[in-house]
Amino acid sequence: MSSVSSVRLHSYWRSSAAYRVRIALGLKGIAFESVCWHMANGEHLQQRYRDLASFGLVPMLEIDGLRLQQSLAIIEYLEERNPAPPLLPGDRAQRARARALAQLVACEIHPLNNLRVLKRLRGSLRADDAQVADWYRHWCNEGFQALESALAPFEAGPFALGAQPSIVECCLIPQIYNARRYEVPMAAYPRILAIAAACESLAAFDAARPERQPDAPTSSPS
Ligand SMILES: N[C@@H](CCC(=O)N[C@@H](CS)C(=O)NCC(=O)O)C(=O)O
């Protein structure tokens, strides 16, 4: 196995894209240090963060002398660097399916509900809290409906692709956290809920939870 020293994840406790990478690092058993940027206060928009992470988005992973951006690219890097346990299936067709399910969350749900999108709705488009929540739930439901029906025929479980968690759970579990935060009704998604329940007992998922991060507030946040 490669050296695991000096792995630093630039993160924010509530960033779901950072949460994906925390899960992947945990599943791979790669120790890391968190460098926290207070996104709600706009720290990720400051030049000192841009100097490190040119996209100005969280997460960024410092590893092997590299600075990696984009959570899915980071997870694929980790997969190639530390192949065990695999987060992608060995079979090419299954790999394509796994990536498609992960991207359904990361490319179809999350970008529409990102902090800067919600800020724009509240700001220049003058949406109120109820309208923003409605927007959030709408896109979350659209994505979860597609995901639920894509997952339903596969009964092997308990995870999306079978006996082990994969890149799909790295993306799905943080999105479920967000959905619960915005009170998206989840009863229509039994397969998604079953996958979430299977992940709950695993240490890597527990350690990656937002509330367990060093920058998580000790009292209940808004
Ligand atoms: N596609 C990117 C998304 C990264 C991203 O948008 N991260 C959010 C936090 S979850 C962020 O930095 N948002 C900043 C903003 O919206 O201002 C990835 O997967 O890493």
The ligand as an SDF file (V2000), in Angstrom:
LIG
                    3D

 20 19  0  0  0  0  0  0  0  0999 V2000
  -18.7060   18.9260   -8.3320 N   0  0  0  0  0  0  0  0  0  0  0  0
  -17.9940   19.3650   -7.1710 C   0  0  0  0  0  0  0  0  0  0  0  0
  -18.9160   20.1290   -6.2910 C   0  0  0  0  0  0  0  0  0  0  0  0
  -18.1690   20.8200   -5.1850 C   0  0  0  0  0  0  0  0  0  0  0  0
  -19.0910   21.7810   -4.5030 C   0  0  0  0  0  0  0  0  0  0  0  0
  -19.9310   22.3920   -5.1350 O   0  0  0  0  0  0  0  0  0  0  0  0
  -18.9200   21.8770   -3.2130 N   0  0  0  0  0  0  0  0  0  0  0  0
  -19.7730   22.7710   -2.4910 C   0  0  0  0  0  0  0  0  0  0  0  0
  -19.9230   22.3070   -1.0690 C   0  0  0  0  0  0  0  0  0  0  0  0
  -20.7990   20.7650   -1.0120 S   0  0  0  0  0  0  0  0  0  0  0  0
  -19.1800   24.1440   -2.5300 C   0  0  0  0  0  0  0  0  0  0  0  0
  -17.9970   24.3080   -2.4170 O   0  0  0  0  0  0  0  0  0  0  0  0
  -20.0460   25.1320   -2.7080 N   0  0  0  0  0  0  0  0  0  0  0  0
  -19.6090   26.4860   -2.7110 C   0  0  0  0  0  0  0  0  0  0  0  0
  -20.6810   27.4130   -3.1070 C   0  0  0  0  0  0  0  0  0  0  0  0
  -21.7150   26.9670   -3.5930 O   0  0  0  0  0  0  0  0  0  0  0  0
  -20.4410   28.6070   -2.9340 O   0  0  0  0  0  0  0  0  0  0  0  0
  -17.4190   18.1700   -6.4260 C   0  0  0  0  0  0  0  0  0  0  0  0
  -17.9700   17.0850   -6.5920 O   0  0  0  0  0  0  0  0  0  0  0  0
  -16.4160   18.3100   -5.7030 O   0  0  0  0  0  0  0  0  0  0  0  0
  1  2  1  0
  2  3  1  0
  2 18  1  0
  3  4  1  0
  4  5  1  0
  5  6  2  0
  5  7  1  0
  7  8  1  0
  8  9  1  0
  8 11  1  0
  9 10  1  0
 11 12  2  0
 11 13  1  0
 13 14  1  0
 14 15  1  0
 15 16  2  0
 15 17  1  0
 18 19  2  0
 18 20  1  0
M  END
$$$$
